[in-house]
Amino acid sequence: MSHHAHTIDAGSIPRLPASSLFAKLPIIGGLVGLGALGAALATGMGAAETRQQLWHSYLVAYLYWLSIALGGLFFTLVQYATRAGWSIALRRVFENVAATLPLFLVLFIPVILGMHDLYHHWLDHDVVANDPILLAKAPYLNEKFFFIRAAIYFAVWIGLALMFYRGSVAQDQTGDRTITRRLNGLSFVGIALFALTTTFAAFDWIMSLDPHWFSTMYGVYFFAGCVVGFFAFLSVITVLMRQAGHFGRFLTEEHQHDAGKLLFAFCVFWTYISFSQYFLIWYGDMPEETIFYRLRQTATWQPVSTFLVAGHFFVPFFFLMSRHVKRHRFGLLGGGLWIMLMHYVDLHWQVMPNINSEAMRHHAGHGFHLHLLDGLTFVGVGGLFLAAFGMMLGRSTLVPARDPRLAESAAFQNA
């Protein structure tokens, strides 16, 4: 790496201009986010049915934006583990997305407030006492252990995100190459901790909405959503910031092309995992597993299931396959926005049938519908996420100024 070390002029390292729309995200996103969440609480804190809608809508929005932040953390760890050179110019974006994770610790408070509407099955002691399945799961599914596990998840995620972000920024100041070597080594431990915590968080926060159901593949299914959601967000940000000229010569069409390739690849990965989960449950044909898909094959949810298959795989697969689409700003921007939409549909499809799951088991549920609270919570959590992301963008240079492979990244060419 040494022959690249002194080829970058420190004065050419870009920072976020004060006039940029991204620099205004902390104010705009913060005001919009707080306003939308306030409106959601005012609308939803009423009758029991409306309250259930509020907390389920909030959980979908929370998981959506959290999954993008987790995807940013995962890809930061992977880039250090593989010692990738091409991605250095983009790495500060990954780091800034991951560095929003402390916000999600605060935003977890509404999930706690809505626990008894979200997880009422296994929190009701009378119900548990008369249900052999819930009684057997009680050592794991109980309120105290739920909080302990959540604390561990956030400690790991926030600790890793801040450790790698601060190490990267510290290297900007000192140029100390041992920081890169240290983070390279720590990334392997980080990936293992990330895999465990993300898997169990998916069990706790989504799968336990219906505690009679289980899937051995659910952790990796949630992980696939995190990564594809992050790459969709990365593709959109890459196009917008490149067109605004914020990265100068460091971010090129070659980096945009690679962001598109990763988005394409993980759309296929998500499809592979989702089909594998469905196939295993289908041929196992056990009622405690098949109930998940039965709820989603009712009259109103079946079209959503079909739309998810078509929209999350077939449409982006054929659209993003072309090299020209991935290198064209409108092509990649459109593809990224579409996948962001489908990622929301996927999480909505996972969470929302549980609102009326007991009634739907007897074909009496209201089924799929969109509610004002879905939009308010999505904008609320998303606004605060973008505010935190914009704040992180303005705190340091837009690229790792003294990373030893920055020149290599700037000169990167696709084969």
ChimeraX attribute file (.defattr): number of C-alpha atoms within 10 A of each C-alpha:
attribute: neighborCount
match mode: 1-to-1
recipient: residues
	/A:1	11
	/A:2	7
	/A:3	10
	/A:4	14
	/A:5	15
	/A:6	12
	/A:7	11
	/A:8	15
	/A:9	10
	/A:10	11
	/A:11	7
	/A:12	12
	/A:13	17
	/A:14	19
	/A:15	16
	/A:16	19
	/A:17	11
	/A:18	10
	/A:19	8
	/A:20	12
	/A:21	14
	/A:22	23
	/A:23	19
	/A:24	16
	/A:25	21
	/A:26	22
	/A:27	17
	/A:28	17
	/A:29	23
	/A:30	21
	/A:31	15
	/A:32	19
	/A:33	24
	/A:34	17
	/A:35	15
	/A:36	22
	/A:37	21
	/A:38	15
	/A:39	15
	/A:40	24
	/A:41	18
	/A:42	10
	/A:43	15
	/A:44	20
	/A:45	15
	/A:46	12
	/A:47	8
	/A:48	11
	/A:49	13
	/A:50	15
	/A:51	18
	/A:52	21
	/A:53	22
	/A:54	26
	/A:55	28
	/A:56	27
	/A:57	26
	/A:58	27
	/A:59	25
	/A:60	24
	/A:61	24
	/A:62	22
	/A:63	25
	/A:64	25
	/A:65	25
	/A:66	26
	/A:67	23
	/A:68	29
	/A:69	29
	/A:70	28
	/A:71	26
	/A:72	30
	/A:73	31
	/A:74	26
	/A:75	19
	/A:76	26
	/A:77	26
	/A:78	17
	/A:79	18
	/A:80	22
	/A:81	19
	/A:82	11
	/A:83	16
	/A:84	13
	/A:85	20
	/A:86	22
	/A:87	22
	/A:88	27
	/A:89	26
	/A:90	23
	/A:91	21
	/A:92	23
	/A:93	22
	/A:94	27
	/A:95	27
	/A:96	27
	/A:97	29
	/A:98	29
	/A:99	27
	/A:100	29
	/A:101	28
	/A:102	17
	/A:103	15
	/A:104	19
	/A:105	16
	/A:106	9
	/A:107	17
	/A:108	15
	/A:109	11
	/A:110	14
	/A:111	17
	/A:112	13
	/A:113	11
	/A:114	18
	/A:115	17
	/A:116	15
	/A:117	21
	/A:118	27
	/A:119	20
	/A:120	16
	/A:121	19
	/A:122	25
	/A:123	18
	/A:124	12
	/A:125	15
	/A:126	10
	/A:127	14
	/A:128	17
	/A:129	14
	/A:130	10
	/A:131	14
	/A:132	11
	/A:133	14
	/A:134	20
	/A:135	16
	/A:136	12
	/A:137	14
	/A:138	17
	/A:139	9
	/A:140	14
	/A:141	18
	/A:142	14
	/A:143	13
	/A:144	9
	/A:145	13
	/A:146	14
	/A:147	12
	/A:148	10
	/A:149	16
	/A:150	18
	/A:151	12
	/A:152	13
	/A:153	20
	/A:154	18
	/A:155	15
	/A:156	16
	/A:157	24
	/A:158	21
	/A:159	16
	/A:160	26
	/A:161	28
	/A:162	19
	/A:163	14
	/A:164	24
	/A:165	20
	/A:166	14
	/A:167	15
	/A:168	24
	/A:169	21
	/A:170	15
	/A:171	19
	/A:172	18
	/A:173	11
	/A:174	10
	/A:175	17
	/A:176	16
	/A:177	12
	/A:178	10
	/A:179	16
	/A:180	19
	/A:181	13
	/A:182	12
	/A:183	19
	/A:184	19
	/A:185	12
	/A:186	17
	/A:187	22
	/A:188	16
	/A:189	13
	/A:190	21
	/A:191	19
	/A:192	10
	/A:193	16
	/A:194	21
	/A:195	14
	/A:196	12
	/A:197	21
	/A:198	21
	/A:199	18
	/A:200	17
	/A:201	19
	/A:202	18
	/A:203	19
	/A:204	18
	/A:205	18
	/A:206	23
	/A:207	20
	/A:208	18
	/A:209	25
	/A:210	21
	/A:211	19
	/A:212	18
	/A:213	15
	/A:214	17
	/A:215	17
	/A:216	12
	/A:217	16
	/A:218	19
	/A:219	20
	/A:220	18
	/A:221	22
	/A:222	23
	/A:223	22
	/A:224	23
	/A:225	27
	/A:226	26
	/A:227	26
	/A:228	27
	/A:229	32
	/A:230	31
	/A:231	29
	/A:232	30
	/A:233	23
	/A:234	26
	/A:235	28
	/A:236	24
	/A:237	17
	/A:238	26
	/A:239	25
	/A:240	16
	/A:241	17
	/A:242	20
	/A:243	12
	/A:244	13
	/A:245	13
	/A:246	18
	/A:247	22
	/A:248	17
	/A:249	14
	/A:250	24
	/A:251	24
	/A:252	20
	/A:253	18
	/A:254	19
	/A:255	26
	/A:256	23
	/A:257	23
	/A:258	19
	/A:259	26
	/A:260	30
	/A:261	21
	/A:262	17
	/A:263	29
	/A:264	26
	/A:265	16
	/A:266	19
	/A:267	25
	/A:268	19
	/A:269	18
	/A:270	22
	/A:271	18
	/A:272	15
	/A:273	19
	/A:274	19
	/A:275	14
	/A:276	14
	/A:277	17
	/A:278	18
	/A:279	12
	/A:280	15
	/A:281	22
	/A:282	13
	/A:283	9
	/A:284	11
	/A:285	12
	/A:286	10
	/A:287	12
	/A:288	14
	/A:289	19
	/A:290	19
	/A:291	19
	/A:292	22
	/A:293	16
	/A:294	14
	/A:295	23
	/A:296	22
	/A:297	15
	/A:298	17
	/A:299	12
	/A:300	15
	/A:301	19
	/A:302	17
	/A:303	14
	/A:304	19
	/A:305	18
	/A:306	13
	/A:307	15
	/A:308	17
	/A:309	17
	/A:310	14
	/A:311	19
	/A:312	23
	/A:313	21
	/A:314	14
	/A:315	14
	/A:316	20
	/A:317	18
	/A:318	10
	/A:319	17
	/A:320	23
	/A:321	14
	/A:322	14
	/A:323	13
	/A:324	12
	/A:325	18
	/A:326	28
	/A:327	22
	/A:328	16
	/A:329	21
	/A:330	14
	/A:331	17
	/A:332	27
	/A:333	22
	/A:334	20
	/A:335	25
	/A:336	30
	/A:337	16
	/A:338	16
	/A:339	25
	/A:340	22
	/A:341	15
	/A:342	21
	/A:343	24
	/A:344	19
	/A:345	19
	/A:346	21
	/A:347	18
	/A:348	22
	/A:349	18
	/A:350	17
	/A:351	20
	/A:352	21
	/A:353	23
	/A:354	22
	/A:355	22
	/A:356	17
	/A:357	20
	/A:358	14
	/A:359	13
	/A:360	18
	/A:361	13
	/A:362	9
	/A:363	13
	/A:364	11
	/A:365	18
	/A:366	13
	/A:367	21
	/A:368	18
	/A:369	10
	/A:370	10
	/A:371	12
	/A:372	13
	/A:373	23
	/A:374	22
	/A:375	15
	/A:376	25
	/A:377	28
	/A:378	24
	/A:379	21
	/A:380	26
	/A:381	28
	/A:382	22
	/A:383	26
	/A:384	27
	/A:385	28
	/A:386	22
	/A:387	25
	/A:388	23
	/A:389	25
	/A:390	24
	/A:391	19
	/A:392	22
	/A:393	23
	/A:394	18
	/A:395	12
	/A:396	17
	/A:397	17
	/A:398	23
	/A:399	24
	/A:400	24
	/A:401	27
	/A:402	24
	/A:403	23
	/A:404	24
	/A:405	22
	/A:406	26
	/A:407	24
	/A:408	21
	/A:409	22
	/A:410	22
	/A:411	14
	/A:412	19
	/A:413	14
	/A:414	9
	/A:415	4
